[in-house]
Amino acid sequence: MLKGKKILLGVTGSIAAYKAAHLIRLLRKERAEVKVVMTPAAKDFITPLTLAVLSDSRVYVEPFNPVTGKWYSHIDLGRWADVLLIAPATAATLGKMAHGISDNLLLTTYLSARCPVVVAPAMDTDMFGHSSMQENLDILRQRGVQVLESPEGELASGLKGKGRMLEPEEIVLEMKAFFARHPKKKTKIAGKRILITAGPTHEAIDPVRYIGNLSSGKMGIALAEKAVQMGADATLILGPVDNVNISPKIKVIRVTSAEEMYRAALEEFPHSDVAILAAAVADFRPAERFEQKVKSDRDELVIRLVPTPDIAAELGKRKTNKQILVGFALETENELQNAMEKIRKKNLDYIVLNSLRDEGAGFGYDTNKITIIDKSGNQKEYPLKSKIEVAEDILKYLQEVYL
């Protein structure tokens, strides 16, 4: 998504300037071209040499070389870039941008730039919440500047609140989403509302025990991330998984049980163009839940199980001619036969099949190997890939065949 994109990174005088080094590495890893413009104050926090080495390009601080007198054109820098990304963006820089003050090279570049501008604010929470700061941000938004949401968290002052700069990984996701929304050729998936279920469900036995499975949610999360990168609006209904980083662009609905996922899916589905059911929903739950922890001083424990709601089947009944419904199947035997039966019974448009017999596929892995099967039994098999690449394959298939 970022390959060949020309990103002009503005770095200002914030303690968060140290994150610029990591941000540049991530952008270069995505094969973007990066040039850096620093404010003089930024040099107090990170050296131009560090950023020059990481970007493999000259870093611009002053408008001219004091030794040779060579002029560095702010106009040329603005014309070179596909986007001007200022991260971190301090209160001082944002205020000057809002009021047309151009007392350094970065600001003169901003005022003459013809490319889109994105800023990632970084300041203390009281500064961020000040009415003048919020007015400046509103002015910039009205002029078309994209302001990345400042999350709550621990700040350098020791306070907690909004004002912290987005982490470099999150900014890279924002850049991918930005270019997906502004492609040279608009993709069919851009603007579509995609509902995705992901992760396991936990069906309670007592207050501390549950029936569950080994799903990590990685495949569904990758689908949501890739959908956003391609310009779609993604809603992710996510079962109980921990330690996951999810783009703030994704609407996340956290659930625990199959019943909760069922209710959330029914509520969101009418507002969706596409639903992709990647969650590993428990097929059964305990008929009765013990209110107190079951003690171990008994000879045996018999738990009667009853079926959980069938999310795919219910959405299949409710699906309109304008909606696409995609299922997942994890099989250990008779894969094709079972997948075709699931398509028929649940009124799916196509199904994504993987097998526990394939090494590196299934629960817990960062990779997956899939076969896509449609209603007519047509199959498209893909080799083992990372789950983010698999997500791209699934969405490209959706785009090429159904949108």
C-alpha positions in Angstrom: 0.0 0.0 0.0 2.9 2.4 0.7 5.3 1.1 -1.9 6.7 4.0 -3.9 4.7 6.6 -2.0 6.6 9.8 -1.3 6.2 10.9 2.3 7.6 14.2 3.6 7.9 13.8 7.3 7.9 16.9 9.5 9.5 16.6 12.9 9.0 19.2 15.6 10.3 20.0 19.0 8.6 17.4 21.2 9.8 14.7 23.5 7.9 12.4 21.1 10.5 13.3 18.4 12.4 10.1 19.3 9.5 8.1 17.8 10.3 9.6 14.4 13.2 7.3 14.1 11.0 4.2 14.5 8.4 5.7 12.3 10.9 6.2 9.4 12.1 2.6 9.7 8.5 1.3 9.5 7.7 3.5 6.5 10.9 2.4 4.7 10.1 -1.2 5.5 6.8 -0.6 3.7 9.0 0.6 0.8 7.9 4.2 1.0 10.3 7.0 0.1 10.9 9.4 3.0 12.4 12.8 3.3 12.5 14.7 6.6 12.1 18.4 7.4 12.9 19.3 11.1 12.2 22.4 13.0 15.3 23.9 14.8 13.7 23.0 18.1 13.4 19.3 17.1 17.3 19.1 17.1 17.2 19.4 20.9 15.4 16.0 21.0 16.9 13.9 18.1 19.8 14.6 15.8 19.4 15.2 12.0 22.1 12.6 11.4 20.0 9.9 13.0 17.1 10.6 10.8 19.2 11.1 7.7 20.7 7.6 8.1 17.3 6.0 8.7 15.7 7.8 5.8 18.7 7.4 3.5 18.2 11.0 2.5 19.3 14.5 3.5 17.5 16.0 6.4 16.3 19.6 5.9 16.4 22.0 8.9 17.5 25.4 7.6 16.3 27.0 4.3 19.8 27.2 3.0 23.3 25.7 3.6 25.2 28.3 5.7 28.6 27.2 4.2 27.8 27.0 0.5 24.7 29.3 0.5 22.7 26.6 -1.4 19.0 27.2 -1.2 16.7 24.4 -0.2 13.4 25.1 -1.9 10.3 24.6 0.3 8.3 24.7 -2.9 10.1 21.8 -4.4 9.8 19.8 -1.2 6.0 20.3 -1.2 5.7 19.4 -4.8 7.8 16.2 -4.4 5.6 14.8 -1.7 2.5 12.7 -2.0 1.7 13.6 1.6 3.1 15.9 4.2 3.0 14.1 7.5 3.9 16.1 10.6 4.6 13.7 13.6 5.1 14.8 16.2 3.1 18.1 15.8 3.6 20.4 18.8 1.1 23.0 20.0 3.4 25.8 18.7 3.6 24.3 15.2 -0.1 23.6 15.0 -0.9 27.2 16.2 1.5 28.7 13.6 0.0 26.5 10.9 -3.5 27.6 11.8 -2.5 31.3 11.6 -0.2 31.3 8.6 3.1 32.0 10.5 6.1 30.8 8.6 9.2 31.2 10.7 11.0 27.9 9.8 11.4 25.7 6.8 8.8 23.2 7.8 6.1 25.9 8.1 7.0 27.5 4.8 6.8 24.0 3.2 3.4 23.5 4.7 2.1 26.8 3.4 3.2 26.1 -0.1 2.5 22.4 -0.2 0.0 21.2 -2.8 -0.2 17.7 -1.4 -2.5 16.5 1.4 -1.4 17.2 5.0 -1.7 14.9 8.0 -0.7 15.9 11.6 -0.2 13.8 14.7 -0.5 16.1 17.7 1.9 15.6 20.7 1.6 17.7 23.8 0.6 17.6 27.5 -3.1 16.9 28.2 -3.9 20.3 29.6 -2.4 22.0 26.5 -4.2 19.6 24.2 -7.5 20.3 25.9 -7.1 24.1 26.0 -9.8 25.9 24.0 -7.3 27.8 21.9 -5.6 24.4 20.9 -8.9 22.9 20.0 -9.9 26.0 17.9 -6.6 25.7 16.0 -7.3 22.0 15.3 -10.8 22.9 14.1 -9.3 25.6 11.8 -6.9 23.1 10.3 -9.6 20.5 9.8 -11.7 23.0 8.0 -8.8 23.7 5.7 -8.5 20.0 4.9 -5.7 18.9 7.2 -6.3 15.4 8.6 -5.7 15.4 12.3 -4.9 12.0 13.7 -6.8 11.2 16.9 -4.6 11.7 20.0 -5.2 8.7 22.3 -5.4 8.8 26.1 -2.3 7.5 27.9 0.7 8.2 30.1 2.5 11.5 29.2 6.0 12.6 29.7 4.8 14.9 32.5 3.5 11.9 34.5 -0.1 12.9 33.8 -2.6 10.7 32.0 -4.9 11.9 29.4 -5.2 12.9 25.7 -2.3 14.5 23.9 0.1 11.6 23.4 1.2 11.1 19.8 0.0 7.9 18.1 2.5 5.1 18.2 4.5 4.7 14.9 2.8 1.4 14.1 -0.6 3.2 14.3 0.6 6.1 12.2 1.7 3.6 9.5 -1.8 2.1 9.5 -3.3 5.6 9.2 -1.0 6.2 6.2 -2.1 3.0 4.6 -5.8 3.9 5.2 -5.1 7.4 3.9 -3.7 6.2 0.6 -6.5 3.6 0.3 -9.0 6.5 0.6 -7.0 8.6 -2.0 -5.9 6.0 -4.5 -4.9 7.0 -8.0 -7.6 4.5 -9.1 -10.5 4.1 -6.7 -11.0 0.5 -5.6 -14.4 -1.0 -5.5 -14.1 -1.9 -1.9 -13.5 1.7 -0.8 -16.4 3.1 1.1 -18.1 -0.3 1.6 -19.3 -1.2 5.1 -17.7 -4.5 6.1 -18.7 -6.5 9.2 -16.2 -9.0 10.4 -16.4 -11.5 13.3 -13.2 -12.8 14.9 -11.8 -14.8 17.7 -13.2 -17.5 19.9 -16.2 -17.4 22.2 -16.1 -18.5 25.9 -19.2 -20.3 27.2 -19.2 -20.1 31.0 -19.4 -23.2 33.2 -19.0 -21.3 36.4 -17.6 -17.9 37.4 -14.0 -19.0 36.6 -14.3 -21.8 34.0 -15.5 -21.9 30.4 -15.7 -23.9 27.3 -13.6 -22.4 24.5 -11.2 -23.0 21.6 -7.7 -22.1 20.5 -8.7 -19.3 18.1 -6.4 -16.2 18.4 -8.5 -13.9 16.3 -5.5 -13.0 14.1 -7.3 -13.9 10.8 -10.3 -11.7 11.5 -8.2 -8.9 12.8 -6.1 -9.0 9.7 -9.2 -8.8 7.6 -10.4 -5.7 9.4 -7.0 -4.1 9.2 -6.7 -4.8 5.4 -10.3 -3.7 4.8 -9.5 -0.3 6.4 -6.3 0.0 4.4 -8.3 -0.6 1.2 -10.7 2.2 2.1 -13.6 0.3 3.6 -15.4 1.1 6.8 -14.8 -2.0 9.1 -16.7 -3.1 12.1 -15.0 -5.9 14.1 -17.0 -8.1 16.5 -14.2 -9.6 18.5 -14.3 -12.4 21.0 -12.1 -12.7 24.1 -8.6 -12.3 22.9 -5.8 -10.3 24.6 -2.7 -8.4 23.6 -3.9 -7.2 20.2 -3.2 -3.9 18.5 -6.1 -2.7 16.4 -6.3 0.4 14.3 -8.4 3.2 15.8 -10.1 3.4 12.4 -11.9 0.0 13.1 -15.1 0.0 15.1 -14.5 -2.8 17.6 -17.3 -4.5 19.5 -16.0 -6.7 22.3 -18.0 -9.8 23.2 -17.4 -13.0 25.2 -20.1 -15.6 24.5 -21.7 -16.9 21.3 -25.0 -15.3 22.4 -23.3 -11.9 22.7 -21.7 -12.3 19.3 -25.0 -13.3 17.8 -26.8 -10.3 19.1 -24.1 -7.9 18.0 -24.0 -9.4 14.5 -27.8 -9.2 14.1 -27.7 -5.5 15.2 -24.8 -4.6 12.8 -25.7 -6.7 9.8 -28.5 -4.5 8.4 -26.1 -1.6 8.1 -23.4 -3.7 6.3 -22.7 -4.3 2.6 -20.5 -7.4 3.4 -20.2 -9.7 6.4 -17.2 -12.0 6.8 -17.7 -14.5 9.5 -14.1 -15.5 10.6 -14.9 -16.1 14.3 -14.6 -19.6 15.7 -17.9 -19.6 17.5 -18.5 -22.3 20.1 -21.2 -24.7 18.7 -22.4 -25.7 22.2 -22.6 -24.1 25.6 -23.5 -25.5 29.1 -27.2 -25.8 29.6 -26.8 -24.4 33.1 -24.2 -22.1 34.5 -23.1 -22.8 38.1 -23.3 -19.6 40.2 -20.4 -20.6 42.4 -17.1 -22.2 41.5 -17.4 -25.9 41.2 -15.4 -27.7 43.8 -13.0 -30.5 42.9 -14.2 -32.8 45.8 -16.6 -34.7 43.6 -16.1 -38.0 41.8 -17.3 -36.7 38.5 -18.9 -33.7 36.9 -21.5 -34.1 34.1 -22.2 -31.0 32.0 -25.1 -31.0 29.6 -24.5 -29.0 26.5 -27.0 -27.2 24.3 -26.5 -25.6 20.8 -25.5 -22.0 20.6 -27.2 -19.6 18.1 -26.1 -20.2 14.5 -24.9 -16.7 13.4 -24.1 -17.6 9.8 -27.5 -19.4 9.3 -29.5 -16.4 10.8 -27.6 -13.8 8.7 -28.1 -16.0 5.7 -31.9 -15.9 6.3 -31.8 -12.1 6.6 -29.4 -11.4 3.8 -30.7 -9.1 1.0 -29.8 -9.3 -2.7 -27.5 -6.3 -2.1 -25.5 -8.0 0.7 -22.6 -10.4 0.5 -22.1 -13.1 3.2 -18.8 -14.9 3.5 -18.2 -17.8 5.8 -15.2 -19.7 7.1 -14.7 -23.4 7.5 -12.0 -25.2 9.4 -12.2 -28.9 8.5 -10.3 -32.1 9.4 -12.0 -34.4 6.8 -14.2 -34.3 3.7 -13.2 -30.6 3.4 -14.9 -29.8 0.1 -18.1 -31.7 0.8 -18.5 -30.1 4.2 -17.7 -26.6 2.9 -20.3 -26.9 0.0 -22.9 -28.1 2.5 -22.2 -25.1 4.7 -22.6 -22.7 1.8 -26.0 -24.3 0.9 -27.4 -24.5 4.4 -26.4 -21.0 5.5 -27.0 -19.1 2.2 -23.3 -18.0 1.9 -21.9 -16.4 -1.2 -18.6 -18.1 -0.8 -16.6 -19.8 1.9 -12.9 -19.6 3.0 -11.7 -23.1 3.7 -8.6 -24.1 5.7 -7.6 -27.5 7.0 -5.9 -28.5 10.2 -3.9 -30.9 8.0 -2.1 -28.0 6.4 1.1 -27.2 8.3 1.2 -23.5 9.4 -2.6 -23.1 9.0 -5.4 -22.9 11.6 -5.5 -21.6 15.1 -2.6 -19.6 16.6 -0.4 -19.3 13.6 0.7 -16.0 11.9 0.2 -17.8 8.6 -2.7 -19.5 6.8 -3.3 -21.6 3.7 -6.8 -21.2 2.2 -9.0 -22.3 -0.6 -12.0 -20.1 -1.6 -15.0 -22.0 -2.8 -18.2 -20.4 -4.3 -21.8 -21.7 -4.6 -21.0 -23.5 -7.9 -18.1 -25.4 -6.3 -15.5 -23.4 -8.1 -12.2 -23.4 -6.2 -9.3 -21.0 -5.9 -6.4 -22.3 -3.9 -3.7 -20.1 -2.4 -0.3 -21.0 -1.0 0.8 -20.6 2.6 1.0 -16.8 3.4 1.0 -14.4 6.3 -2.5 -13.8 7.6 -2.4 -10.1 6.4 -1.6 -11.4 2.9 -4.3 -14.0 3.1 -6.7 -11.2 4.2 -5.7 -9.2 1.1 -6.4 -12.3 -1.1 -9.9 -12.7 0.4 -10.8 -9.1 0.0 -9.4 -8.9 -3.6 -11.5 -12.0 -4.5 -14.5 -10.2 -3.0 -13.7 -7.1 -5.0 -13.1 -8.8 -8.3 -15.9 -11.3 -8.2 -18.8 -9.7 -6.2 -18.4 -5.9 -6.1 
